[in-house]
């Protein structure tokens, strides 16, 4: 089951750039790009930081999609 995130949508709604977010979270912009493009799932620690950073519930930021057979 793939984990889908809505980080890009929430970041844009809040008017935050990737550079600003990277500085605030002390990670690279490339990491943010990879996460937003679903090429990398954040660690649990980073996921919790993201929830705190955006001040949203986990269901708004992450979604577990079931694969249909």
CHARMM internal coordinates of N, CA and C (Angstrom, degrees):
IC EDIT
DIST 1 N 1 CA 1.4500
DIST 1 CA 1 C 1.5288
ANGL 1 N 1 CA 1 C 109.38
DIST 1 C 2 N 1.2897
ANGL 1 CA 1 C 2 N 117.00
DIHE 1 N 1 CA 1 C 2 N 120.09
DIST 2 N 2 CA 1.4712
ANGL 1 C 2 N 2 CA 119.45
DIHE 1 CA 1 C 2 N 2 CA 179.95
DIST 2 CA 2 C 1.5291
ANGL 2 N 2 CA 2 C 112.02
DIHE 1 C 2 N 2 CA 2 C -75.74
DIST 2 C 3 N 1.3113
ANGL 2 CA 2 C 3 N 114.74
DIHE 2 N 2 CA 2 C 3 N 145.38
DIST 3 N 3 CA 1.4648
ANGL 2 C 3 N 3 CA 121.59
DIHE 2 CA 2 C 3 N 3 CA 174.51
DIST 3 CA 3 C 1.5252
ANGL 3 N 3 CA 3 C 106.78
DIHE 2 C 3 N 3 CA 3 C -95.72
DIST 3 C 4 N 1.3057
ANGL 3 CA 3 C 4 N 115.95
DIHE 3 N 3 CA 3 C 4 N 123.04
DIST 4 N 4 CA 1.4534
ANGL 3 C 4 N 4 CA 122.52
DIHE 3 CA 3 C 4 N 4 CA 178.99
DIST 4 CA 4 C 1.5209
ANGL 4 N 4 CA 4 C 107.34
DIHE 3 C 4 N 4 CA 4 C -106.34
DIST 4 C 5 N 1.3273
ANGL 4 CA 4 C 5 N 116.51
DIHE 4 N 4 CA 4 C 5 N 136.84
DIST 5 N 5 CA 1.4570
ANGL 4 C 5 N 5 CA 118.86
DIHE 4 CA 4 C 5 N 5 CA 176.65
DIST 5 CA 5 C 1.5228
ANGL 5 N 5 CA 5 C 109.99
DIHE 4 C 5 N 5 CA 5 C -117.15
DIST 5 C 6 N 1.2987
ANGL 5 CA 5 C 6 N 114.30
DIHE 5 N 5 CA 5 C 6 N 157.15
DIST 6 N 6 CA 1.4721
ANGL 5 C 6 N 6 CA 121.52
DIHE 5 CA 5 C 6 N 6 CA -179.96
DIST 6 CA 6 C 1.5262
ANGL 6 N 6 CA 6 C 110.20
DIHE 5 C 6 N 6 CA 6 C -116.92
DIST 6 C 7 N 1.3226
ANGL 6 CA 6 C 7 N 115.18
DIHE 6 N 6 CA 6 C 7 N 31.80
DIST 7 N 7 CA 1.4587
ANGL 6 C 7 N 7 CA 121.13
DIHE 6 CA 6 C 7 N 7 CA -176.39
DIST 7 CA 7 C 1.5291
ANGL 7 N 7 CA 7 C 111.26
DIHE 6 C 7 N 7 CA 7 C -62.24
DIST 7 C 8 N 1.3133
ANGL 7 CA 7 C 8 N 116.82
DIHE 7 N 7 CA 7 C 8 N -46.93
DIST 8 N 8 CA 1.4682
ANGL 7 C 8 N 8 CA 119.79
DIHE 7 CA 7 C 8 N 8 CA -177.62
DIST 8 CA 8 C 1.5230
ANGL 8 N 8 CA 8 C 111.39
DIHE 7 C 8 N 8 CA 8 C -59.84
DIST 8 C 9 N 1.3395
ANGL 8 CA 8 C 9 N 116.17
DIHE 8 N 8 CA 8 C 9 N -46.27
DIST 9 N 9 CA 1.4583
ANGL 8 C 9 N 9 CA 120.20
DIHE 8 CA 8 C 9 N 9 CA -178.35
DIST 9 CA 9 C 1.5309
ANGL 9 N 9 CA 9 C 110.91
DIHE 8 C 9 N 9 CA 9 C -62.04
DIST 9 C 10 N 1.3269
ANGL 9 CA 9 C 10 N 116.53
DIHE 9 N 9 CA 9 C 10 N -44.84
DIST 10 N 10 CA 1.4638
ANGL 9 C 10 N 10 CA 120.31
DIHE 9 CA 9 C 10 N 10 CA -178.87
DIST 10 CA 10 C 1.5272
ANGL 10 N 10 CA 10 C 110.30
DIHE 9 C 10 N 10 CA 10 C -67.87
DIST 10 C 11 N 1.3340
ANGL 10 CA 10 C 11 N 116.36
DIHE 10 N 10 CA 10 C 11 N -41.66
DIST 11 N 11 CA 1.4619
ANGL 10 C 11 N 11 CA 120.17
DIHE 10 CA 10 C 11 N 11 CA 179.25
DIST 11 CA 11 C 1.5263
ANGL 11 N 11 CA 11 C 110.60
DIHE 10 C 11 N 11 CA 11 C -59.29
DIST 11 C 12 N 1.3430
ANGL 11 CA 11 C 12 N 116.56
DIHE 11 N 11 CA 11 C 12 N -45.61
DIST 12 N 12 CA 1.4657
ANGL 11 C 12 N 12 CA 120.44
DIHE 11 CA 11 C 12 N 12 CA -179.69
DIST 12 CA 12 C 1.5274
ANGL 12 N 12 CA 12 C 111.94
DIHE 11 C 12 N 12 CA 12 C -67.03
DIST 12 C 13 N 1.3428
ANGL 12 CA 12 C 13 N 117.02
DIHE 12 N 12 CA 12 C 13 N -38.94
DIST 13 N 13 CA 1.4732
ANGL 12 C 13 N 13 CA 120.52
DIHE 12 CA 12 C 13 N 13 CA 177.53
DIST 13 CA 13 C 1.5238
ANGL 13 N 13 CA 13 C 110.88
DIHE 12 C 13 N 13 CA 13 C -59.68
DIST 13 C 14 N 1.3237
ANGL 13 CA 13 C 14 N 116.35
DIHE 13 N 13 CA 13 C 14 N -35.92
DIST 14 N 14 CA 1.4563
ANGL 13 C 14 N 14 CA 121.10
DIHE 13 CA 13 C 14 N 14 CA -178.03
DIST 14 CA 14 C 1.5308
ANGL 14 N 14 CA 14 C 112.50
DIHE 13 C 14 N 14 CA 14 C -88.35
DIST 14 C 15 N 1.3356
ANGL 14 CA 14 C 15 N 116.72
DIHE 14 N 14 CA 14 C 15 N -1.80
DIST 15 N 15 CA 1.4546
ANGL 14 C 15 N 15 CA 121.11
DIHE 14 CA 14 C 15 N 15 CA 176.63
DIST 15 CA 15 C 1.5234
ANGL 15 N 15 CA 15 C 113.98
DIHE 14 C 15 N 15 CA 15 C 70.37
DIST 15 C 16 N 1.3039
ANGL 15 CA 15 C 16 N 116.24
DIHE 15 N 15 CA 15 C 16 N 33.42
DIST 16 N 16 CA 1.4609
ANGL 15 C 16 N 16 CA 121.42
DIHE 15 CA 15 C 16 N 16 CA -178.52
DIST 16 CA 16 C 1.5279
ANGL 16 N 16 CA 16 C 108.99
DIHE 15 C 16 N 16 CA 16 C -103.90
DIST 16 C 17 N 1.3232
ANGL 16 CA 16 C 17 N 116.72
DIHE 16 N 16 CA 16 C 17 N 132.22
DIST 17 N 17 CA 1.4688
ANGL 16 C 17 N 17 CA 120.18
DIHE 16 CA 16 C 17 N 17 CA 177.12
DIST 17 CA 17 C 1.5246
ANGL 17 N 17 CA 17 C 109.71
DIHE 16 C 17 N 17 CA 17 C -83.02
DIST 17 C 18 N 1.3238
ANGL 17 CA 17 C 18 N 115.53
DIHE 17 N 17 CA 17 C 18 N 161.32
DIST 18 N 18 CA 1.4602
ANGL 17 C 18 N 18 CA 119.95
DIHE 17 CA 17 C 18 N 18 CA 175.91
DIST 18 CA 18 C 1.5276
ANGL 18 N 18 CA 18 C 110.77
DIHE 17 C 18 N 18 CA 18 C -62.04
DIST 18 C 19 N 1.3221
ANGL 18 CA 18 C 19 N 116.56
DIHE 18 N 18 CA 18 C 19 N -38.20
DIST 19 N 19 CA 1.4633
ANGL 18 C 19 N 19 CA 120.78
DIHE 18 CA 18 C 19 N 19 CA -179.38
DIST 19 CA 19 C 1.5287
ANGL 19 N 19 CA 19 C 110.47
DIHE 18 C 19 N 19 CA 19 C -63.88
DIST 19 C 20 N 1.3253
ANGL 19 CA 19 C 20 N 117.42
DIHE 19 N 19 CA 19 C 20 N -46.76
DIST 20 N 20 CA 1.4690
ANGL 19 C 20 N 20 CA 121.94
DIHE 19 CA 19 C 20 N 20 CA 179.20
DIST 20 CA 20 C 1.5237
ANGL 20 N 20 CA 20 C 110.51
DIHE 19 C 20 N 20 CA 20 C -61.97
DIST 20 C 21 N 1.3142
ANGL 20 CA 20 C 21 N 116.38
DIHE 20 N 20 CA 20 C 21 N -44.94
DIST 21 N 21 CA 1.4592
ANGL 20 C 21 N 21 CA 121.05
DIHE 20 CA 20 C 21 N 21 CA -179.74
DIST 21 CA 21 C 1.5264
ANGL 21 N 21 CA 21 C 110.65
DIHE 20 C 21 N 21 CA 21 C -62.65
DIST 21 C 22 N 1.3194
ANGL 21 CA 21 C 22 N 116.69
DIHE 21 N 21 CA 21 C 22 N -43.09
DIST 22 N 22 CA 1.4714
ANGL 21 C 22 N 22 CA 121.35
DIHE 21 CA 21 C 22 N 22 CA 178.72
DIST 22 CA 22 C 1.5192
ANGL 22 N 22 CA 22 C 110.57
DIHE 21 C 22 N 22 CA 22 C -60.83
DIST 22 C 23 N 1.3229
ANGL 22 CA 22 C 23 N 117.06
DIHE 22 N 22 CA 22 C 23 N -44.07
DIST 23 N 23 CA 1.4680
ANGL 22 C 23 N 23 CA 121.14
DIHE 22 CA 22 C 23 N 23 CA 178.10
DIST 23 CA 23 C 1.5232
ANGL 23 N 23 CA 23 C 110.98
DIHE 22 C 23 N 23 CA 23 C -62.62
DIST 23 C 24 N 1.3209
ANGL 23 CA 23 C 24 N 116.25
DIHE 23 N 23 CA 23 C 24 N -46.25
DIST 24 N 24 CA 1.4664
ANGL 23 C 24 N 24 CA 120.98
DIHE 23 CA 23 C 24 N 24 CA -177.80
DIST 24 CA 24 C 1.5287
ANGL 24 N 24 CA 24 C 111.96
DIHE 23 C 24 N 24 CA 24 C -62.85
DIST 24 C 25 N 1.3381
ANGL 24 CA 24 C 25 N 116.67
DIHE 24 N 24 CA 24 C 25 N -38.82
DIST 25 N 25 CA 1.4673
ANGL 24 C 25 N 25 CA 120.94
DIHE 24 CA 24 C 25 N 25 CA -176.73
DIST 25 CA 25 C 1.5263
ANGL 25 N 25 CA 25 C 112.88
DIHE 24 C 25 N 25 CA 25 C -94.36
DIST 25 C 26 N 1.3297
ANGL 25 CA 25 C 26 N 116.22
DIHE 25 N 25 CA 25 C 26 N -2.75
DIST 26 N 26 CA 1.4634
ANGL 25 C 26 N 26 CA 122.46
DIHE 25 CA 25 C 26 N 26 CA -179.78
DIST 26 CA 26 C 1.5384
ANGL 26 N 26 CA 26 C 112.03
DIHE 25 C 26 N 26 CA 26 C 56.99
DIST 26 C 27 N 1.3353
ANGL 26 CA 26 C 27 N 113.89
DIHE 26 N 26 CA 26 C 27 N 48.06
DIST 27 N 27 CA 1.4605
ANGL 26 C 27 N 27 CA 122.37
DIHE 26 CA 26 C 27 N 27 CA 173.71
DIST 27 CA 27 C 1.5208
ANGL 27 N 27 CA 27 C 107.28
DIHE 26 C 27 N 27 CA 27 C -131.33
DIST 27 C 28 N 1.3185
ANGL 27 CA 27 C 28 N 117.08
DIHE 27 N 27 CA 27 C 28 N 174.61
DIST 28 N 28 CA 1.4604
ANGL 27 C 28 N 28 CA 118.97
DIHE 27 CA 27 C 28 N 28 CA -179.59
DIST 28 CA 28 C 1.5312
ANGL 28 N 28 CA 28 C 111.15
DIHE 27 C 28 N 28 CA 28 C -87.37
DIST 28 C 29 N 1.3206
ANGL 28 CA 28 C 29 N 114.52
DIHE 28 N 28 CA 28 C 29 N 155.34
DIST 29 N 29 CA 1.4683
ANGL 28 C 29 N 29 CA 119.66
DIHE 28 CA 28 C 29 N 29 CA 175.43
DIST 29 CA 29 C 1.5155
ANGL 29 N 29 CA 29 C 109.94
DIHE 28 C 29 N 29 CA 29 C -62.59
DIST 29 C 30 N 1.3303
ANGL 29 CA 29 C 30 N 116.62
DIHE 29 N 29 CA 29 C 30 N -33.53
DIST 30 N 30 CA 1.4663
ANGL 29 C 30 N 30 CA 121.29
DIHE 29 CA 29 C 30 N 30 CA 179.21
DIST 30 CA 30 C 1.5259
ANGL 30 N 30 CA 30 C 111.02
DIHE 29 C 30 N 30 CA 30 C -62.94
DIST 30 C 31 N 1.3238
ANGL 30 CA 30 C 31 N 116.97
DIHE 30 N 30 CA 30 C 31 N -35.48
DIST 31 N 31 CA 1.4626
ANGL 30 C 31 N 31 CA 120.37
DIHE 30 CA 30 C 31 N 31 CA 176.95
DIST 31 CA 31 C 1.5191
ANGL 31 N 31 CA 31 C 110.06
DIHE 30 C 31 N 31 CA 31 C -64.42
DIST 31 C 32 N 1.3121
ANGL 31 CA 31 C 32 N 116.88
DIHE 31 N 31 CA 31 C 32 N -43.32
DIST 32 N 32 CA 1.4658
ANGL 31 C 32 N 32 CA 121.06
DIHE 31 CA 31 C 32 N 32 CA 178.42
DIST 32 CA 32 C 1.5252
ANGL 32 N 32 CA 32 C 110.40
DIHE 31 C 32 N 32 CA 32 C -62.20
DIST 32 C 33 N 1.3148
ANGL 32 CA 32 C 33 N 116.52
DIHE 32 N 32 CA 32 C 33 N -44.22
DIST 33 N 33 CA 1.4664
ANGL 32 C 33 N 33 CA 120.72
DIHE 32 CA 32 C 33 N 33 CA 178.74
DIST 33 CA 33 C 1.5267
ANGL 33 N 33 CA 33 C 110.61
DIHE 32 C 33 N 33 CA 33 C -58.98
DIST 33 C 34 N 1.3158
ANGL 33 CA 33 C 34 N 116.77
DIHE 33 N 33 CA 33 C 34 N -46.26
DIST 34 N 34 CA 1.4726
ANGL 33 C 34 N 34 CA 121.06
DIHE 33 CA 33 C 34 N 34 CA -179.51
DIST 34 CA 34 C 1.5226
ANGL 34 N 34 CA 34 C 111.31
DIHE 33 C 34 N 34 CA 34 C -62.58
DIST 34 C 35 N 1.3268
ANGL 34 CA 34 C 35 N 117.10
DIHE 34 N 34 CA 34 C 35 N -41.23
DIST 35 N 35 CA 1.4668
ANGL 34 C 35 N 35 CA 120.43
DIHE 34 CA 34 C 35 N 35 CA 179.20
DIST 35 CA 35 C 1.5274
ANGL 35 N 35 CA 35 C 110.15
DIHE 34 C 35 N 35 CA 35 C -66.66
DIST 35 C 36 N 1.3268
ANGL 35 CA 35 C 36 N 116.82
DIHE 35 N 35 CA 35 C 36 N -44.79
DIST 36 N 36 CA 1.4654
ANGL 35 C 36 N 36 CA 120.21
DIHE 35 CA 35 C 36 N 36 CA -178.73
DIST 36 CA 36 C 1.5259
ANGL 36 N 36 CA 36 C 112.20
DIHE 35 C 36 N 36 CA 36 C -65.04
DIST 36 C 37 N 1.3220
ANGL 36 CA 36 C 37 N 117.16
DIHE 36 N 36 CA 36 C 37 N -29.12
DIST 37 N 37 CA 1.4691
ANGL 36 C 37 N 37 CA 120.98
DIHE 36 CA 36 C 37 N 37 CA 178.95
DIST 37 CA 37 C 1.5255
ANGL 37 N 37 CA 37 C 112.16
DIHE 36 C 37 N 37 CA 37 C -90.26
DIST 37 C 38 N 1.3252
ANGL 37 CA 37 C 38 N 116.77
DIHE 37 N 37 CA 37 C 38 N 8.77
DIST 38 N 38 CA 1.4695
ANGL 37 C 38 N 38 CA 123.46
DIHE 37 CA 37 C 38 N 38 CA 177.60
DIST 38 CA 38 C 1.5219
ANGL 38 N 38 CA 38 C 112.64
DIHE 37 C 38 N 38 CA 38 C 61.05
DIST 38 C 39 N 1.3346
ANGL 38 CA 38 C 39 N 116.88
DIHE 38 N 38 CA 38 C 39 N 30.20
DIST 39 N 39 CA 1.4588
ANGL 38 C 39 N 39 CA 121.52
DIHE 38 CA 38 C 39 N 39 CA 177.25
DIST 39 CA 39 C 1.5206
ANGL 39 N 39 CA 39 C 110.83
DIHE 38 C 39 N 39 CA 39 C -95.55
DIST 39 C 40 N 1.3325
ANGL 39 CA 39 C 40 N 115.65
DIHE 39 N 39 CA 39 C 40 N -10.90
DIST 40 N 40 CA 1.4591
ANGL 39 C 40 N 40 CA 121.43
DIHE 39 CA 39 C 40 N 40 CA -176.09
DIST 40 CA 40 C 1.5174
ANGL 40 N 40 CA 40 C 108.21
DIHE 39 C 40 N 40 CA 40 C -151.20
DIST 40 C 41 N 1.3320
ANGL 40 CA 40 C 41 N 117.02
DIHE 40 N 40 CA 40 C 41 N 132.58
DIST 41 N 41 CA 1.4575
ANGL 40 C 41 N 41 CA 121.03
DIHE 40 CA 40 C 41 N 41 CA 173.84
DIST 41 CA 41 C 1.5206
ANGL 41 N 41 CA 41 C 108.34
DIHE 40 C 41 N 41 CA 41 C -95.50
DIST 41 C 42 N 1.3206
ANGL 41 CA 41 C 42 N 117.11
DIHE 41 N 41 CA 41 C 42 N 132.71
DIST 42 N 42 CA 1.4550
ANGL 41 C 42 N 42 CA 118.76
DIHE 41 CA 41 C 42 N 42 CA -179.19
DIST 42 CA 42 C 1.5283
ANGL 42 N 42 CA 42 C 111.42
DIHE 41 C 42 N 42 CA 42 C -65.88
DIST 42 C 43 N 1.3223
ANGL 42 CA 42 C 43 N 115.18
DIHE 42 N 42 CA 42 C 43 N 152.63
DIST 43 N 43 CA 1.4585
ANGL 42 C 43 N 43 CA 120.19
DIHE 42 CA 42 C 43 N 43 CA 174.28
DIST 43 CA 43 C 1.5220
ANGL 43 N 43 CA 43 C 108.49
DIHE 42 C 43 N 43 CA 43 C -63.47
DIST 43 C 44 N 1.3103
ANGL 43 CA 43 C 44 N 116.68
DIHE 43 N 43 CA 43 C 44 N 166.12
DIST 44 N 44 CA 1.4568
ANGL 43 C 44 N 44 CA 120.20
DIHE 43 CA 43 C 44 N 44 CA 177.74
DIST 44 CA 44 C 1.5284
ANGL 44 N 44 CA 44 C 110.26
DIHE 43 C 44 N 44 CA 44 C -59.26
DIST 44 C 45 N 1.3214
ANGL 44 CA 44 C 45 N 116.60
DIHE 44 N 44 CA 44 C 45 N -42.21
DIST 45 N 45 CA 1.4663
ANGL 44 C 45 N 45 CA 120.59
DIHE 44 CA 44 C 45 N 45 CA 179.79
DIST 45 CA 45 C 1.5324
ANGL 45 N 45 CA 45 C 111.11
DIHE 44 C 45 N 45 CA 45 C -60.75
DIST 45 C 46 N 1.3228
ANGL 45 CA 45 C 46 N 116.89
DIHE 45 N 45 CA 45 C 46 N -46.14
DIST 46 N 46 CA 1.4597
ANGL 45 C 46 N 46 CA 119.96
DIHE 45 CA 45 C 46 N 46 CA 179.60
DIST 46 CA 46 C 1.5218
ANGL 46 N 46 CA 46 C 110.87
DIHE 45 C 46 N 46 CA 46 C -68.06
DIST 46 C 47 N 1.3203
ANGL 46 CA 46 C 47 N 118.07
DIHE 46 N 46 CA 46 C 47 N -37.81
DIST 47 N 47 CA 1.4661
ANGL 46 C 47 N 47 CA 121.10
DIHE 46 CA 46 C 47 N 47 CA 178.09
DIST 47 CA 47 C 1.5278
ANGL 47 N 47 CA 47 C 110.22
DIHE 46 C 47 N 47 CA 47 C -60.05
DIST 47 C 48 N 1.3267
ANGL 47 CA 47 C 48 N 116.83
DIHE 47 N 47 CA 47 C 48 N -42.88
DIST 48 N 48 CA 1.4652
ANGL 47 C 48 N 48 CA 120.56
DIHE 47 CA 47 C 48 N 48 CA 178.48
DIST 48 CA 48 C 1.5305
ANGL 48 N 48 CA 48 C 110.96
DIHE 47 C 48 N 48 CA 48 C -66.27
DIST 48 C 49 N 1.3312
ANGL 48 CA 48 C 49 N 116.62
DIHE 48 N 48 CA 48 C 49 N -38.03
DIST 49 N 49 CA 1.4694
ANGL 48 C 49 N 49 CA 120.24
DIHE 48 CA 48 C 49 N 49 CA 176.48
DIST 49 CA 49 C 1.5274
ANGL 49 N 49 CA 49 C 110.39
DIHE 48 C 49 N 49 CA 49 C -63.16
DIST 49 C 50 N 1.3290
ANGL 49 CA 49 C 50 N 116.76
DIHE 49 N 49 CA 49 C 50 N -40.07
DIST 50 N 50 CA 1.4678
ANGL 49 C 50 N 50 CA 120.95
DIHE 49 CA 49 C 50 N 50 CA 179.50
DIST 50 CA 50 C 1.5266
ANGL 50 N 50 CA 50 C 111.29
DIHE 49 C 50 N 50 CA 50 C -64.52
DIST 50 C 51 N 1.3272
ANGL 50 CA 50 C 51 N 116.70
DIHE 50 N 50 CA 50 C 51 N -42.49
DIST 51 N 51 CA 1.4643
ANGL 50 C 51 N 51 CA 120.63
DIHE 50 CA 50 C 51 N 51 CA 177.93
DIST 51 CA 51 C 1.5242
ANGL 51 N 51 CA 51 C 110.48
DIHE 50 C 51 N 51 CA 51 C -60.65
DIST 51 C 52 N 1.3111
ANGL 51 CA 51 C 52 N 116.02
DIHE 51 N 51 CA 51 C 52 N -42.93
DIST 52 N 52 CA 1.4603
ANGL 51 C 52 N 52 CA 121.20
DIHE 51 CA 51 C 52 N 52 CA 179.18
DIST 52 CA 52 C 1.5328
ANGL 52 N 52 CA 52 C 110.69
DIHE 51 C 52 N 52 CA 52 C -68.45
DIST 52 C 53 N 1.3174
ANGL 52 CA 52 C 53 N 116.75
DIHE 52 N 52 CA 52 C 53 N -41.53
DIST 53 N 53 CA 1.4643
ANGL 52 C 53 N 53 CA 122.44
DIHE 52 CA 52 C 53 N 53 CA -178.74
DIST 53 CA 53 C 1.5263
ANGL 53 N 53 CA 53 C 111.89
DIHE 52 C 53 N 53 CA 53 C -61.15
DIST 53 C 54 N 1.3367
ANGL 53 CA 53 C 54 N 115.79
DIHE 53 N 53 CA 53 C 54 N -46.06
DIST 54 N 54 CA 1.4597
ANGL 53 C 54 N 54 CA 119.98
DIHE 53 CA 53 C 54 N 54 CA -178.49
DIST 54 CA 54 C 1.5326
ANGL 54 N 54 CA 54 C 112.81
DIHE 53 C 54 N 54 CA 54 C -87.07
DIST 54 C 55 N 1.3451
ANGL 54 CA 54 C 55 N 116.34
DIHE 54 N 54 CA 54 C 55 N -13.77
DIST 55 N 55 CA 1.4631
ANGL 54 C 55 N 55 CA 122.01
DIHE 54 CA 54 C 55 N 55 CA -178.06
DIST 55 CA 55 C 1.5292
ANGL 55 N 55 CA 55 C 111.42
DIHE 54 C 55 N 55 CA 55 C 54.73
DIST 55 C 56 N 1.3311
ANGL 55 CA 55 C 56 N 114.63
DIHE 55 N 55 CA 55 C 56 N 53.46
DIST 56 N 56 CA 1.4622
ANGL 55 C 56 N 56 CA 121.53
DIHE 55 CA 55 C 56 N 56 CA 178.77
DIST 56 CA 56 C 1.5305
ANGL 56 N 56 CA 56 C 108.82
DIHE 55 C 56 N 56 CA 56 C -129.63
DIST 56 C 57 N 1.3298
ANGL 56 CA 56 C 57 N 117.18
DIHE 56 N 56 CA 56 C 57 N 156.73
DIST 57 N 57 CA 1.4673
ANGL 56 C 57 N 57 CA 119.15
DIHE 56 CA 56 C 57 N 57 CA 175.75
DIST 57 CA 57 C 1.5278
ANGL 57 N 57 CA 57 C 110.30
DIHE 56 C 57 N 57 CA 57 C -71.92
DIST 57 C 58 N 1.3084
ANGL 57 CA 57 C 58 N 116.12
DIHE 57 N 57 CA 57 C 58 N 157.33
DIST 58 N 58 CA 1.4614
ANGL 57 C 58 N 58 CA 121.46
DIHE 57 CA 57 C 58 N 58 CA -176.70
DIST 58 CA 58 C 1.5236
ANGL 58 N 58 CA 58 C 111.74
DIHE 57 C 58 N 58 CA 58 C -57.57
DIST 58 C 59 N 1.3231
ANGL 58 CA 58 C 59 N 117.30
DIHE 58 N 58 CA 58 C 59 N -35.65
DIST 59 N 59 CA 1.4697
ANGL 58 C 59 N 59 CA 121.00
DIHE 58 CA 58 C 59 N 59 CA -178.24
DIST 59 CA 59 C 1.5237
ANGL 59 N 59 CA 59 C 112.35
DIHE 58 C 59 N 59 CA 59 C -65.40
DIST 59 C 60 N 1.3259
ANGL 59 CA 59 C 60 N 116.23
DIHE 59 N 59 CA 59 C 60 N -24.67
DIST 60 N 60 CA 1.4624
ANGL 59 C 60 N 60 CA 120.02
DIHE 59 CA 59 C 60 N 60 CA 179.54
DIST 60 CA 60 C 1.5302
ANGL 60 N 60 CA 60 C 111.57
DIHE 59 C 60 N 60 CA 60 C -80.98
DIST 60 C 61 N 1.3177
ANGL 60 CA 60 C 61 N 116.23
DIHE 60 N 60 CA 60 C 61 N -27.90
DIST 61 N 61 CA 1.4613
ANGL 60 C 61 N 61 CA 120.66
DIHE 60 CA 60 C 61 N 61 CA -175.70
DIST 61 CA 61 C 1.5244
ANGL 61 N 61 CA 61 C 112.81
DIHE 60 C 61 N 61 CA 61 C -94.25
DIST 61 C 62 N 1.3350
ANGL 61 CA 61 C 62 N 116.18
DIHE 61 N 61 CA 61 C 62 N -38.11
DIST 62 N 62 CA 1.4717
ANGL 61 C 62 N 62 CA 120.67
DIHE 61 CA 61 C 62 N 62 CA -176.53
DIST 62 CA 62 C 1.5126
ANGL 62 N 62 CA 62 C 111.32
DIHE 61 C 62 N 62 CA 62 C -125.82
DIST 62 C 63 N 1.3412
ANGL 62 CA 62 C 63 N 115.11
DIHE 62 N 62 CA 62 C 63 N 148.37
DIST 63 N 63 CA 1.4539
ANGL 62 C 63 N 63 CA 121.63
DIHE 62 CA 62 C 63 N 63 CA -179.66
DIST 63 CA 63 C 1.5263
ANGL 63 N 63 CA 63 C 107.93
DIHE 62 C 63 N 63 CA 63 C -140.76
DIST 63 C 64 N 1.3159
ANGL 63 CA 63 C 64 N 116.11
DIHE 63 N 63 CA 63 C 64 N 133.82
DIST 64 N 64 CA 1.4583
ANGL 63 C 64 N 64 CA 121.18
DIHE 63 CA 63 C 64 N 64 CA 176.74
DIST 64 CA 64 C 1.5235
ANGL 64 N 64 CA 64 C 106.82
DIHE 63 C 64 N 64 CA 64 C -100.12
DIST 64 C 65 N 1.3180
ANGL 64 CA 64 C 65 N 115.61
DIHE 64 N 64 CA 64 C 65 N 112.31
DIST 65 N 65 CA 1.4521
ANGL 64 C 65 N 65 CA 119.80
DIHE 64 CA 64 C 65 N 65 CA -178.15
DIST 65 CA 65 C 1.5213
ANGL 65 N 65 CA 65 C 110.25
DIHE 64 C 65 N 65 CA 65 C -94.26
DIST 65 C 66 N 1.3090
ANGL 65 CA 65 C 66 N 115.21
DIHE 65 N 65 CA 65 C 66 N 130.33
DIST 66 N 66 CA 1.4619
ANGL 65 C 66 N 66 CA 118.88
DIHE 65 CA 65 C 66 N 66 CA 177.67
DIST 66 CA 66 C 1.5209
ANGL 66 N 66 CA 66 C 108.84
DIHE 65 C 66 N 66 CA 66 C -85.83
DIST 66 C 67 N 1.3172
ANGL 66 CA 66 C 67 N 114.44
DIHE 66 N 66 CA 66 C 67 N 142.51
DIST 67 N 67 CA 1.4599
ANGL 66 C 67 N 67 CA 119.53
DIHE 66 CA 66 C 67 N 67 CA 178.13
DIST 67 CA 67 C 1.5195
ANGL 67 N 67 CA 67 C 108.07
DIHE 66 C 67 N 67 CA 67 C -87.47
DIST 67 C 68 N 1.3020
ANGL 67 CA 67 C 68 N 115.16
DIHE 67 N 67 CA 67 C 68 N 130.83
DIST 68 N 68 CA 1.4706
ANGL 67 C 68 N 68 CA 119.88
DIHE 67 CA 67 C 68 N 68 CA -179.14
DIST 68 CA 68 C 1.5119
ANGL 68 N 68 CA 68 C 109.68
DIHE 67 C 68 N 68 CA 68 C -88.20
DIST 68 C 69 N 1.2975
ANGL 68 CA 68 C 69 N 115.12
DIHE 68 N 68 CA 68 C 69 N 141.02
DIST 69 N 69 CA 1.4831
ANGL 68 C 69 N 69 CA 120.01
DIHE 68 CA 68 C 69 N 69 CA 179.96
DIST 69 CA 69 C 1.5077
ANGL 69 N 69 CA 69 C 110.56
DIHE 68 C 69 N 69 CA 69 C -102.63
END
COOR INIT
IC SEED 1 N 1 CA 1 C
IC BUILD
